[in-house]
Amino acid sequence: MMKEVKEAFLFVFSYHFWRMGLWSIALVYSYLQLHKARIFGSIYKARLFGSKYTPISGSIDPKIRSSRPICVITGATSGLGKATAFVLAEKGFHVILVGRSSQLLSETLEEIKSKNKDAQLKSFQVDMSSFESIFKFKSSLEQWLSDAELHPSIQILVNNAGIMAISSRPTTEGYDRMIATNYVGPFCLTKLLLPLLKNSSVPSRVVNVTSFTHRYASIGKFDKDSVSGVHTSTLNKYPYARAYEYSKLCLLLFSYELHRQLRLTDDSHHVSVIAADPGFAKTKIMREYPTYITAMAFLGFKTLGLLQTPEEGAESIVDAALAPPEISGAYYFGGKGRTIESSKVSRDLKLGQQLWETSCDLLNELQHLHHNN
Ligand SMILES: NC(=O)c1ccc[n+]([C@@H]2O[C@H](COP(=O)([O-])OP(=O)(O)OC[C@H]3O[C@@H](n4cnc5c(N)ncnc54)[C@H](OP(=O)(O)O)[C@@H]3O)[C@@H](O)[C@H]2O)c1
C-alpha cells in the first residue's frame, strides 16, 4: 500500500505528468481554429465513395471478381479504430480489421456482424510494433486477395493503432515500443502496402491518426537512434509524454512528406494522404496510467466540454477516409468534414525529408534483417 502511495505521489509530481496538462491547451487551441474556420466556411461535404460503395470497375481481369472497396484499419479492436470500422462497414467497404489479439479480433468481428448482417469483414492478427509481423501481414493480405479472387489492390489504409506507454519496453528489434507502434510501424506498413494502393482502379488513400499533442513536440534533427526511439528508451527516466508527442509529430511529418512525394511522382494524383486528429475521446488509450489519473483526465475534459465518445472522436477519421479524392495533405479535426492547420513544425519541408530518409534507411535495415532470418 505504502509503495502504491509513493508511486502515485512520484507520478503526480513528475515533470511529464504536468507536461500532459499542457495538452489541454493544445486541444482548446485546435477548437478555436475550428471556430475561425467556421467564419470562413471551409467545410468539405462531398464523399469519396458516396454513401454506398461503388464496385471497382475498369480494366480488371474479368476472372477477378468486382468487389467492394477494401479498407484496412489497424487497431480496430477498440476505441476509435473499432468505431471507424463500424461506420466504414456500414458505408459498404470490405473492412480488414487489424489487431494484436485474435480473441479481440473475433469479438469485434462478431459485434459488427451482429449489428450489420451485410458487413464484409476479414481480420488479421498483426503486432504493429513488430516489423516481422508487419512483413508477414503484407504477404498474408496479398495471399488472401488472390485466394478470394479479389482485385490485387486496397482502397484505404487507416493507420490508427497506437499506445500511450508510461515505461520504456524495447521491441524485439530494440526499438522503443511506443515510437515503434505509433510511428515506425505505420511508416513501414504504408510503404509496404503502397503498391496495393497504387494498383487500385479508383482513387485510394492513406489516413494517419495523429493527435493535437503533436503541437508540443520539439525536434532538433532526425537520426536512426531518435527515429527508432533507441535514444529515448536509454534515458535515465522515460519521457513518456514527450515520446508520445514525438511519435504523433513524426506521423504527421511523414503524412505531409508522403503527400508531397506522391504529388511529384504520381501524375494522376491517385493516392492521397490525410491526417486525422480525433480530439479527446473516452477510449482505452490511457490504460497504462494509474486509474485515478485516467479518471481525473476524463473528468477534466468533461468539465471543459471536450470529452467525446469513441464514435464522436472517430468522425474526423471517417471524414478523412471519405473526403473527395482531390483532397490530400490536409489535417481533419472536429468532425463534420472540418479541417484545421497543424503546427508549423509539422509542415517543415527539411524535417519531413530528413525523417523520410532516416525512416527509409531503417526500413531497408529491417528488410535486410528479415530476409537474412
Ligand atoms: N483517445 C483519444 O483521445 C485520442 C486522441 C488523439 C489521438 N488518439 C489516437 O487514436 C488512435 C486510437 O486510439 P484509441 O483512443 O482508440 O485507443 P485504444 O482504445 O487503446 O485503441 C488502440 C488500438 O490500437 C491497438 N494496438 C495497440 N498496440 C498495438 C500493436 N502493437 N499492434 C496492433 N494493434 C495495436 C489496440 O489493440 P488492443 O485492443 O489489443 O489493445 C487497440 O485496438 C491511437 O493512435 C491514439 O494515439 C487518441
The ligand as an SDF file (V2000), in Angstrom:
LIG
                    3D

 48 52  0  0  0  0  0  0  0  0999 V2000
   -8.4900    8.6470  -27.4430 N   0  0  0  0  0  0  0  0  0  0  0  0
   -8.0080    9.8460  -27.6820 C   0  0  0  0  0  0  0  0  0  0  0  0
   -8.3900   10.8370  -27.0360 O   0  0  0  0  0  0  0  0  0  0  0  0
   -7.0080   10.0690  -28.7790 C   0  0  0  0  0  0  0  0  0  0  0  0
   -6.6510   11.3810  -29.0770 C   0  0  0  0  0  0  0  0  0  0  0  0
   -5.7530   11.6170  -30.1150 C   0  0  0  0  0  0  0  0  0  0  0  0
   -5.2460   10.5490  -30.8200 C   0  0  0  0  0  0  0  0  0  0  0  0
   -5.5980    9.2770  -30.4900 N   0  0  0  0  0  0  0  0  0  0  0  0
   -5.0350    8.1840  -31.3000 C   0  0  0  0  0  0  0  0  0  0  0  0
   -6.0830    7.3760  -31.7760 O   0  0  0  0  0  0  0  0  0  0  0  0
   -5.5950    6.0480  -32.0280 C   0  0  0  0  0  0  0  0  0  0  0  0
   -6.5730    5.0350  -31.4460 C   0  0  0  0  0  0  0  0  0  0  0  0
   -6.5430    5.1320  -30.0410 O   0  0  0  0  0  0  0  0  0  0  0  0
   -7.8010    4.8860  -29.0950 P   0  0  0  0  0  0  0  0  0  0  0  0
   -8.0190    6.1410  -28.3630 O   0  0  0  0  0  0  0  0  0  0  0  0
   -8.9020    4.2700  -29.8270 O   0  0  0  0  0  0  0  0  0  0  0  0
   -7.1480    3.8680  -28.0510 O   0  0  0  0  0  0  0  0  0  0  0  0
   -7.4670    2.3420  -27.6840 P   0  0  0  0  0  0  0  0  0  0  0  0
   -8.8850    2.2080  -27.2810 O   0  0  0  0  0  0  0  0  0  0  0  0
   -6.4200    1.9640  -26.7000 O   0  0  0  0  0  0  0  0  0  0  0  0
   -7.2440    1.5690  -29.0590 O   0  0  0  0  0  0  0  0  0  0  0  0
   -5.9540    1.3670  -29.5650 C   0  0  0  0  0  0  0  0  0  0  0  0
   -5.9970    0.2430  -30.5560 C   0  0  0  0  0  0  0  0  0  0  0  0
   -4.6710    0.0270  -31.0410 O   0  0  0  0  0  0  0  0  0  0  0  0
   -4.3750   -1.3510  -30.8820 C   0  0  0  0  0  0  0  0  0  0  0  0
   -2.9410   -1.5750  -30.6940 N   0  0  0  0  0  0  0  0  0  0  0  0
   -2.1400   -1.1030  -29.7290 C   0  0  0  0  0  0  0  0  0  0  0  0
   -0.9000   -1.5600  -29.8960 N   0  0  0  0  0  0  0  0  0  0  0  0
   -0.9160   -2.3570  -30.9770 C   0  0  0  0  0  0  0  0  0  0  0  0
    0.0560   -3.1370  -31.6460 C   0  0  0  0  0  0  0  0  0  0  0  0
    1.3050   -3.2170  -31.2200 N   0  0  0  0  0  0  0  0  0  0  0  0
   -0.3190   -3.8230  -32.7510 N   0  0  0  0  0  0  0  0  0  0  0  0
   -1.5890   -3.7860  -33.1940 C   0  0  0  0  0  0  0  0  0  0  0  0
   -2.5550   -3.0690  -32.6040 N   0  0  0  0  0  0  0  0  0  0  0  0
   -2.2200   -2.3710  -31.5050 C   0  0  0  0  0  0  0  0  0  0  0  0
   -5.1620   -1.7830  -29.6580 C   0  0  0  0  0  0  0  0  0  0  0  0
   -5.2720   -3.1860  -29.6230 O   0  0  0  0  0  0  0  0  0  0  0  0
   -5.8730   -3.9560  -28.3140 P   0  0  0  0  0  0  0  0  0  0  0  0
   -7.3670   -3.8270  -28.4330 O   0  0  0  0  0  0  0  0  0  0  0  0
   -5.3830   -5.3630  -28.4590 O   0  0  0  0  0  0  0  0  0  0  0  0
   -5.3320   -3.2810  -27.1190 O   0  0  0  0  0  0  0  0  0  0  0  0
   -6.4630   -1.0710  -29.9380 C   0  0  0  0  0  0  0  0  0  0  0  0
   -7.2280   -1.7720  -30.8780 O   0  0  0  0  0  0  0  0  0  0  0  0
   -4.1970    5.9980  -31.4210 C   0  0  0  0  0  0  0  0  0  0  0  0
   -3.2530    6.1340  -32.4380 O   0  0  0  0  0  0  0  0  0  0  0  0
   -4.1630    7.2100  -30.4970 C   0  0  0  0  0  0  0  0  0  0  0  0
   -2.8620    7.7060  -30.3380 O   0  0  0  0  0  0  0  0  0  0  0  0
   -6.4750    9.0080  -29.4870 C   0  0  0  0  0  0  0  0  0  0  0  0
  1  2  1  0
  2  3  2  0
  2  4  1  0
  4  5  1  0
  4 48  2  0
  5  6  2  0
  6  7  1  0
  7  8  2  0
  8  9  1  0
  8 48  1  0
  9 10  1  0
  9 46  1  0
 10 11  1  0
 11 12  1  0
 11 44  1  0
 12 13  1  0
 13 14  1  0
 14 15  2  0
 14 16  1  0
 14 17  1  0
 17 18  1  0
 18 19  2  0
 18 20  1  0
 18 21  1  0
 21 22  1  0
 22 23  1  0
 23 24  1  0
 23 42  1  0
 24 25  1  0
 25 26  1  0
 25 36  1  0
 26 27  1  0
 26 35  1  0
 27 28  2  0
 28 29  1  0
 29 30  1  0
 29 35  2  0
 30 31  1  0
 30 32  2  0
 32 33  1  0
 33 34  2  0
 34 35  1  0
 36 37  1  0
 36 42  1  0
 37 38  1  0
 38 39  2  0
 38 40  1  0
 38 41  1  0
 42 43  1  0
 44 45  1  0
 44 46  1  0
 46 47  1  0
M  CHG  2   8   1  16  -1
M  END
$$$$
